[in-house]
Amino acid sequence: MMMKNIRFIALWFFAVVLVLSTIISFPSKQANAAVGDFPPNPLAKPGYQLYFNNEFGGSSIDTNKWVDAYLPHWSNRTQAAPRYNFNNGSLVLRIDQDQQYWSPFDGVIKSSAIMSGEYAGPLGSTEGLHNFKGNNTVLETQQNGLKFESLYGYYELRAKGNIGSGNHLAWWMVGYETSPEKSAEIDIIEAPGGQMASSSFLLGHGVHAWDDTTVSKEYYFDTIQSDAKQFHIYGFEWTPNQLKFYVDNVLVRTINKSIQYSMVHIINIYENENASGFPWGPFDPNYTYPKQFEIDYFRAYQPVDQYYLIKNRWTGQYLNVQNQTGKVEVSSVPSAYWSGQWKMENTGDGHFRLKNRYLGQLGVGSYMHNEDNLGYVQYGQAQTGWLTAQWSLENVKDTVYKRLKNSTGYVHNENKLGYAQYGSVPSTYWSSQWEFVPVQ
C-alpha cells in the first residue's frame, strides 16, 4: 500500500510540473516567432565573426550601444528623442499622435530612431552628420563618436512594422561625415506604409551620393511576397566592391558599387503629414496610432577569411610577395598563389591593415606598410598603431577600381619598377587604380 501511495504522489508531482511548464514560458528569440513570422537566425554565422549585437532584452535603450535620438544636432536631444517601448524582448519604435515634429529644418515630419554614432560641428555651423538640406545649422552641441565601427561586413536586422500611408520604416547608413565628401547614404530597407498588403510589400534599397563625388545614385524598389507586419530578417552584405540585400536569407538585390569609409547605422520610423506621390503618400490621418517598427535584434559580423587579389588597372599585374625581397612586388602571379592574396583587417577607426596570406601562414611579418619611407611599399612586422600600416580606399567613380592610400600617399606602379611605389599621383592615372578581386 505504501509503495502505491509513493508511486501515486510521484506521478501527481510529475503531472503538475508538466502542466506548469506549459503555462510558464521563458523569454528566448525562438519563442518570439508567431505563425507567419520568419524565425530568428542562430547567433553564429558560418564564415563570419560576430563583433556587435543587441538582442533588445532590456527595458530601456542601451546608450552604450546606441544614440537614442535622430540627428539631434539639427534639433535637440529632447525633440529628437524616440518614442518607444519594449515588447516580448523587442524594441518597438513608435510614432504617437501627440509626438512633435523632430526638427525645424524638416517640415511636418515625425521620427523615432536609434543611431550607431553621432557627429556634429560647433553650434551654428553647417557641419554635422547628414546635412540633408545643405544649409542646416547645428542647434545643439553633441557628444561625438561611434558606438561601434561599420566598415564592410554583414549586418542583420529582424523586424516587423505596422504603419499606414505617409509612414515608412527605414534602416539605412550614412557616412560618418567628418568631411563633406564622406556623406553617401546606403538605404538597406525603406518600406512605405501605403504599399503594404497582407500578401506583399514594397522594399526600397540603394545608394545616394550626396556630396560624395566618387559614387553615383543607384536605387531600386523590389516587391516582397510576404506581409511586412510579420517578422522578417533583413540582411546587408557590404564589401569593397558590392552591396547585397537579403530578405529572409534570400538575396533580392545586388548593386555593383560600394562606399569606402565608416558609416553610421540609423534605424527609424517616419511620419510625413505632407507625403504625396508614389510610393510614399498620401498621408492617411485615420490610420490607428501608435505606428510601430518592432526590432527583435540587430547583429554585425566581419568575414573571417576573405582574401583579395589586388590588381593594377594599367598593367593587370598583382601586388604580391612571391620572391620575398622585402618589397611588395607588382608582377604576374597565378591567382591561386597565396603570395598574391591579402586580407583586410579592420582597425576600428575606418581603416584596415593588409595581411598577406602566404607570409601569415609562415608565421613571419606579413603586413603591408611603408614605415621606413624607402620609396617602395614594404611588408613585415607592423605595430598596430603605425599609421603607415593603416590603409583606406577611394572609389574611382563608376568603375570597379579603387585607390589605395595611407598617411604617406597612394600606392601606384607609375614607373613600372616591378615593385609598388607610393606618393602623390593624379587620380586619373591608371597606375594608381586597383581592383580588389575576391578570392573564392
C-alpha positions as CSV (number, residue, x, y, z in Angstrom):
1,M,0.0,0.0,0.0
2,M,2.8,2.4,0.9
3,M,4.5,1.8,-2.5
4,K,1.3,2.5,-4.3
5,N,0.9,5.8,-2.4
6,I,4.5,6.8,-3.2
7,R,4.0,6.0,-6.9
8,F,0.8,8.0,-7.0
9,I,2.4,11.0,-5.3
10,A,5.4,10.8,-7.8
11,L,3.0,10.7,-10.8
12,W,0.9,13.5,-9.4
13,F,4.1,15.7,-8.9
14,F,5.3,14.9,-12.4
15,A,1.9,15.9,-13.9
16,V,1.9,19.2,-12.0
17,V,5.4,20.1,-13.3
18,L,4.4,19.2,-16.8
19,V,1.3,21.5,-16.7
20,L,3.3,24.3,-15.2
21,S,6.0,24.0,-17.8
22,T,3.3,24.6,-20.5
23,I,2.0,27.7,-18.7
24,I,5.2,29.3,-17.7
25,S,7.4,30.4,-20.7
26,F,10.9,31.8,-20.5
27,P,11.9,34.5,-23.0
28,S,14.0,33.4,-26.0
29,K,14.5,34.6,-29.6
30,Q,13.0,31.3,-30.8
31,A,9.9,31.9,-28.7
32,N,9.4,35.3,-30.4
33,A,8.2,33.7,-33.6
34,A,4.5,33.6,-34.1
35,V,2.7,31.9,-37.0
36,G,3.8,33.6,-40.3
37,D,6.9,35.1,-38.8
38,F,10.3,34.2,-40.3
39,P,12.2,32.6,-37.4
40,P,15.4,34.1,-35.9
41,N,18.8,33.0,-37.3
42,P,21.3,31.4,-35.0
43,L,23.7,33.9,-33.5
44,A,26.7,32.2,-35.0
45,K,27.1,32.8,-38.8
46,P,29.5,30.4,-40.7
47,G,32.4,32.2,-42.2
48,Y,31.9,35.3,-40.1
49,Q,32.7,36.6,-36.6
50,L,30.1,38.4,-34.6
51,Y,31.6,41.7,-33.3
52,F,28.4,43.6,-32.2
53,N,24.9,42.7,-31.4
54,N,21.8,43.9,-29.5
55,E,19.1,41.4,-28.8
56,F,16.9,44.1,-27.1
57,G,16.2,42.1,-24.0
58,G,16.1,45.0,-21.5
59,S,13.6,47.7,-20.6
60,S,15.5,50.8,-22.0
61,I,17.7,51.6,-25.0
62,D,21.3,50.8,-24.1
63,T,23.1,54.1,-24.6
64,N,26.5,52.3,-24.6
65,K,25.4,50.8,-27.9
66,W,23.1,53.4,-29.4
67,V,22.5,57.1,-29.7
68,D,18.8,57.4,-28.6
69,A,17.9,60.3,-30.9
70,Y,17.5,61.1,-34.5
71,L,20.2,63.5,-35.9
72,P,19.8,65.6,-32.7
73,H,22.3,68.3,-33.8
74,W,19.7,69.6,-36.3
75,S,17.3,69.8,-33.4
76,N,17.8,68.9,-29.7
77,R,18.0,65.7,-27.7
78,T,14.5,66.2,-26.3
79,Q,12.7,66.9,-29.6
80,A,14.7,64.3,-31.5
81,A,14.3,61.6,-28.8
82,P,12.4,58.4,-29.9
83,R,9.0,57.3,-28.6
84,Y,9.5,53.6,-27.7
85,N,8.6,50.6,-25.5
86,F,9.7,47.0,-25.2
87,N,7.5,44.0,-26.1
88,N,8.5,40.4,-25.6
89,G,12.2,41.0,-26.0
90,S,11.9,43.5,-28.9
91,L,12.4,47.3,-29.1
92,V,9.3,49.0,-30.5
93,L,9.9,52.4,-32.1
94,R,6.7,54.4,-32.2
95,I,5.1,57.4,-33.9
96,D,2.4,58.7,-31.5
97,Q,-0.3,61.1,-32.3
98,D,0.9,63.7,-29.8
99,Q,4.5,63.5,-30.9
100,Q,6.1,66.7,-32.0
101,Y,8.0,67.2,-35.4
102,W,11.6,66.2,-34.9
103,S,13.3,69.3,-36.5
104,P,12.5,72.8,-37.7
105,F,14.5,72.0,-40.9
106,D,12.4,69.1,-41.9
107,G,8.8,70.3,-42.0
108,V,5.9,68.2,-40.7
109,I,7.9,65.0,-40.2
110,K,8.0,62.9,-37.0
111,S,10.7,60.4,-36.4
112,S,11.7,57.9,-33.7
113,A,15.2,56.4,-34.2
114,I,18.4,54.9,-32.8
115,M,21.8,55.6,-34.3
116,S,25.2,53.9,-34.0
117,G,27.1,57.2,-33.8
118,E,26.9,60.9,-33.8
119,Y,28.9,63.7,-35.3
120,A,28.2,67.5,-35.1
121,G,30.3,70.6,-35.6
122,P,30.2,73.7,-33.4
123,L,26.9,75.4,-32.5
124,G,25.6,77.4,-35.5
125,S,27.8,75.6,-38.1
126,T,26.6,73.6,-41.0
127,E,29.0,70.7,-40.1
128,G,27.3,67.5,-39.0
129,L,26.0,64.1,-39.8
130,H,23.7,64.1,-42.9
131,N,23.1,67.7,-43.6
132,F,20.1,66.8,-45.8
133,K,19.2,70.4,-46.8
134,G,22.8,71.5,-47.2
135,N,22.2,74.6,-45.1
136,N,21.0,73.1,-41.8
137,T,22.8,74.6,-38.8
138,V,23.7,72.9,-35.6
139,L,21.1,73.9,-33.0
140,E,22.6,71.9,-30.0
141,T,26.2,70.7,-29.4
142,Q,26.6,66.9,-29.2
143,Q,29.0,64.3,-27.9
144,N,30.6,62.9,-31.0
145,G,31.7,59.4,-31.5
146,L,30.8,55.9,-32.9
147,K,29.2,53.3,-30.7
148,F,30.6,50.6,-33.0
149,E,32.6,50.7,-36.2
150,S,31.0,49.9,-39.5
151,L,33.3,49.4,-42.5
152,Y,32.4,46.4,-44.7
153,G,30.9,43.3,-43.2
154,Y,27.5,41.6,-42.9
155,Y,24.6,43.1,-40.9
156,E,21.3,41.7,-39.9
157,L,18.0,43.1,-38.6
158,R,14.9,41.1,-37.6
159,A,11.9,43.4,-37.6
160,K,8.3,44.0,-38.5
161,G,6.1,47.1,-38.9
162,N,2.6,48.3,-38.5
163,I,2.2,51.6,-40.4
164,G,-0.1,53.5,-42.8
165,S,0.4,55.6,-45.9
166,G,2.6,58.6,-45.2
167,N,4.8,56.5,-42.9
168,H,7.8,54.4,-43.7
169,L,10.2,52.1,-42.0
170,A,13.9,52.6,-42.6
171,W,17.3,51.0,-41.8
172,W,20.0,53.0,-43.5
173,M,23.6,54.1,-43.3
174,V,25.2,57.4,-43.8
175,G,28.9,58.4,-43.9
176,Y,30.5,59.5,-40.7
177,E,30.7,63.0,-42.1
178,T,33.9,64.4,-40.7
179,S,34.5,65.8,-44.1
180,P,31.8,66.7,-46.7
181,E,32.7,64.1,-49.2
182,K,32.1,61.3,-46.7
183,S,28.4,61.8,-46.9
184,A,27.0,59.0,-49.1
185,E,23.9,57.1,-48.0
186,I,23.1,53.4,-48.2
187,D,19.4,52.5,-47.8
188,I,19.2,48.9,-46.7
189,I,15.4,48.9,-46.2
190,E,12.8,51.6,-46.9
191,A,9.3,50.2,-46.6
192,P,6.5,52.7,-47.4
193,G,3.3,52.0,-45.4
194,G,1.0,52.8,-48.3
195,Q,2.4,49.9,-50.3
196,M,1.9,47.2,-47.6
197,A,-0.7,44.5,-48.0
198,S,-1.2,41.1,-46.3
199,S,0.4,39.3,-49.3
200,S,3.2,41.7,-50.4
201,F,5.1,44.9,-49.6
202,L,7.4,47.3,-51.4
203,L,11.1,47.4,-50.3
204,G,13.5,50.1,-51.4
205,H,17.3,49.9,-51.2
206,G,20.2,51.6,-52.9
207,V,22.8,54.4,-52.8
208,H,22.5,58.2,-52.7
209,A,25.7,60.1,-53.3
210,W,25.0,63.5,-51.6
211,D,28.4,65.2,-51.6
212,D,30.5,62.1,-52.4
213,T,31.7,62.6,-56.0
214,T,33.2,59.1,-56.1
215,V,29.8,57.3,-56.3
216,S,26.6,57.8,-58.2
217,K,23.0,57.2,-57.3
218,E,21.5,53.8,-57.8
219,Y,18.2,52.8,-56.2
220,Y,15.6,50.1,-56.6
221,F,12.2,49.0,-55.3
222,D,11.6,45.3,-55.1
223,T,8.2,43.6,-54.3
224,I,8.5,41.1,-51.4
225,Q,5.8,38.5,-51.5
226,S,5.0,38.5,-47.8
227,D,3.4,40.6,-45.0
228,A,5.6,43.3,-43.5
229,K,3.5,43.1,-40.3
230,Q,5.2,39.8,-39.7
231,F,8.8,39.4,-38.6
232,H,11.4,39.2,-41.4
233,I,15.2,39.0,-41.4
234,Y,16.7,41.8,-43.4
235,G,20.4,41.2,-44.3
236,F,23.0,43.5,-45.8
237,E,26.5,42.4,-47.1
238,W,29.0,45.2,-47.7
239,T,32.3,44.5,-49.4
240,P,34.7,46.9,-51.1
241,N,33.1,46.0,-54.5
242,Q,29.4,45.3,-53.9
243,L,26.3,45.9,-51.8
244,K,24.0,42.9,-51.4
245,F,20.5,43.0,-49.9
246,Y,18.7,39.9,-48.4
247,V,15.2,39.2,-47.1
248,D,14.7,36.0,-45.0
249,N,18.2,34.8,-46.1
250,V,17.4,35.2,-49.8
251,L,19.4,37.6,-52.0
252,V,17.0,40.1,-53.6
253,R,19.3,42.7,-55.0
254,T,23.0,43.3,-55.8
255,I,24.5,46.7,-56.5
256,N,27.9,46.6,-58.1
257,K,29.4,49.7,-56.3
258,S,30.4,50.4,-52.8
259,I,31.3,53.0,-50.2
260,Q,34.8,53.1,-48.8
261,Y,34.6,54.8,-45.4
262,S,33.0,54.4,-42.0
263,M,29.2,54.7,-41.8
264,V,26.6,55.2,-39.1
265,H,23.5,52.9,-38.9
266,I,20.2,54.6,-38.4
267,I,17.0,52.5,-37.6
268,N,13.9,54.6,-37.6
269,I,10.2,55.1,-38.3
270,Y,8.9,58.2,-40.0
271,E,5.6,60.0,-40.5
272,N,5.3,62.8,-43.1
273,E,1.9,64.6,-43.0
274,N,2.7,66.2,-46.4
275,A,3.6,62.9,-48.1
276,S,2.4,62.6,-51.6
277,G,3.0,60.6,-54.8
278,F,4.0,57.0,-55.3
279,P,5.1,55.2,-53.1
280,W,5.3,57.5,-50.1
281,G,1.8,59.1,-49.9
282,P,-0.7,60.4,-49.5
283,F,-0.7,60.6,-45.7
284,D,-3.6,58.7,-44.1
285,P,-4.7,60.6,-40.9
286,N,-7.2,57.8,-40.0
287,Y,-4.6,55.0,-39.5
288,T,-4.6,53.9,-35.9
289,Y,-1.8,55.2,-33.6
290,P,0.7,54.3,-32.5
291,K,2.6,53.5,-35.7
292,Q,5.2,50.8,-34.9
293,F,8.5,49.5,-36.0
294,E,9.4,46.4,-33.9
295,I,13.0,45.3,-33.8
296,D,13.8,41.9,-32.4
297,Y,17.6,42.1,-32.9
298,F,20.5,43.8,-34.7
299,R,23.8,41.9,-35.4
300,A,27.1,42.9,-37.0
301,Y,29.7,40.5,-38.4
302,Q,33.1,40.6,-40.1
303,P,34.2,37.9,-42.5
304,V,36.8,35.6,-41.0
305,D,38.9,34.5,-44.0
306,Q,38.1,36.7,-47.0
307,Y,41.2,37.4,-49.1
308,Y,41.6,39.6,-52.2
309,L,43.9,39.8,-55.2
310,I,44.9,43.5,-55.7
311,K,45.1,44.0,-59.4
312,N,46.6,47.1,-61.1
313,R,44.4,48.6,-63.8
314,W,47.3,49.7,-66.0
315,T,49.3,46.6,-66.2
316,G,46.9,43.9,-65.0
317,Q,49.5,42.7,-62.5
318,Y,49.1,41.9,-58.8
319,L,50.6,43.1,-55.5
320,N,52.5,40.1,-54.2
321,V,55.4,38.9,-52.1
322,Q,56.3,35.9,-54.3
323,N,60.1,36.4,-54.2
324,Q,60.3,37.7,-50.6
325,T,62.5,40.6,-51.5
326,G,61.3,42.9,-48.7
327,K,59.4,44.9,-51.3
328,V,55.7,44.4,-52.3
329,E,56.1,43.4,-55.9
330,V,53.9,44.3,-58.8
331,S,54.1,41.3,-61.2
332,S,52.1,38.5,-62.8
333,V,51.5,35.6,-60.4
334,P,48.9,32.9,-60.6
335,S,45.7,33.9,-58.8
336,A,45.8,30.7,-56.7
337,Y,49.2,31.7,-55.2
338,W,48.8,32.8,-51.6
339,S,51.7,35.2,-52.1
340,G,49.3,37.5,-54.0
341,Q,46.4,37.2,-51.6
342,W,45.6,39.9,-49.0
343,K,43.2,40.0,-46.1
344,M,41.7,43.3,-44.9
345,E,41.7,43.6,-41.1
346,N,39.6,46.5,-39.7
347,T,41.4,48.7,-37.2
348,G,38.2,50.1,-35.7
349,D,38.7,53.6,-36.9
350,G,37.7,53.5,-40.6
351,H,41.0,51.9,-41.8
352,F,42.3,48.4,-42.3
353,R,45.6,46.5,-42.3
354,L,46.5,44.3,-45.2
355,K,47.9,40.9,-44.3
356,N,49.5,38.6,-46.8
357,R,48.1,35.1,-46.7
358,Y,51.4,33.3,-47.5
359,L,53.5,35.1,-45.0
360,G,50.8,34.8,-42.4
361,Q,50.9,31.0,-42.9
362,L,54.6,31.0,-42.4
363,G,54.2,33.0,-39.2
364,V,56.5,35.8,-40.3
365,G,55.9,39.5,-40.6
366,S,53.0,39.7,-43.1
367,Y,51.6,43.3,-43.1
368,M,51.9,45.8,-45.9
369,H,53.4,49.2,-44.7
370,N,56.0,51.8,-45.6
371,E,57.2,52.7,-42.1
372,D,60.8,53.2,-43.2
373,N,60.0,55.6,-46.0
374,L,62.2,53.8,-48.5
375,G,60.3,54.8,-51.7
376,Y,58.7,51.4,-52.1
377,V,55.9,49.6,-50.2
378,Q,57.3,47.2,-47.6
379,Y,55.9,44.2,-45.8
380,G,56.8,42.7,-42.4
381,Q,56.0,43.1,-38.8
382,A,53.9,46.2,-38.2
383,Q,52.8,47.6,-34.9
384,T,49.0,48.2,-34.6
385,G,49.5,51.9,-34.0
386,W,51.6,52.5,-37.2
387,L,49.7,54.9,-39.5
388,T,51.9,53.6,-42.3
389,A,50.3,50.2,-42.0
390,Q,46.7,51.5,-41.9
391,W,45.0,51.8,-45.3
392,S,41.8,53.1,-46.8
393,L,40.2,53.0,-50.2
394,E,38.8,55.7,-52.5
395,N,36.4,54.9,-55.3
396,V,37.2,55.6,-58.9
397,K,33.8,56.7,-59.9
398,D,31.5,54.3,-61.8
399,T,34.3,51.7,-62.1
400,V,35.4,48.6,-60.2
401,Y,38.7,50.3,-59.3
402,K,39.9,51.9,-56.1
403,R,42.8,54.0,-55.0
404,L,44.7,52.5,-52.0
405,K,46.2,55.1,-49.6
406,N,47.7,55.6,-46.2
407,S,49.2,58.6,-44.4
408,T,52.1,58.8,-46.9
409,G,50.1,58.8,-50.2
410,Y,48.7,56.5,-52.8
411,V,50.1,53.1,-53.9
412,H,51.0,53.1,-57.6
413,N,53.0,51.5,-60.3
414,E,53.8,54.5,-62.4
415,N,57.4,53.8,-63.2
416,K,56.9,50.0,-63.7
417,L,59.8,49.2,-61.4
418,G,58.5,45.7,-60.6
419,Y,57.5,46.8,-57.1
420,A,54.9,49.1,-55.6
421,Q,55.6,52.7,-55.1
422,Y,53.7,55.4,-53.0
423,G,53.2,59.1,-53.1
424,S,51.2,61.8,-54.9
425,V,49.7,60.6,-58.2
426,P,46.9,62.1,-60.2
427,S,43.6,60.3,-59.6
428,T,43.2,59.7,-63.3
429,Y,46.4,57.7,-63.6
430,W,45.6,54.0,-64.1
431,S,48.9,53.2,-62.4
432,S,47.3,54.2,-59.0
433,Q,44.0,52.3,-59.6
434,W,43.5,48.8,-58.2
435,E,40.8,46.2,-58.4
436,F,40.1,44.2,-55.3
437,V,39.2,40.7,-56.6
438,P,37.7,38.4,-54.0
439,V,39.3,35.0,-53.7
440,Q,36.5,32.5,-53.9
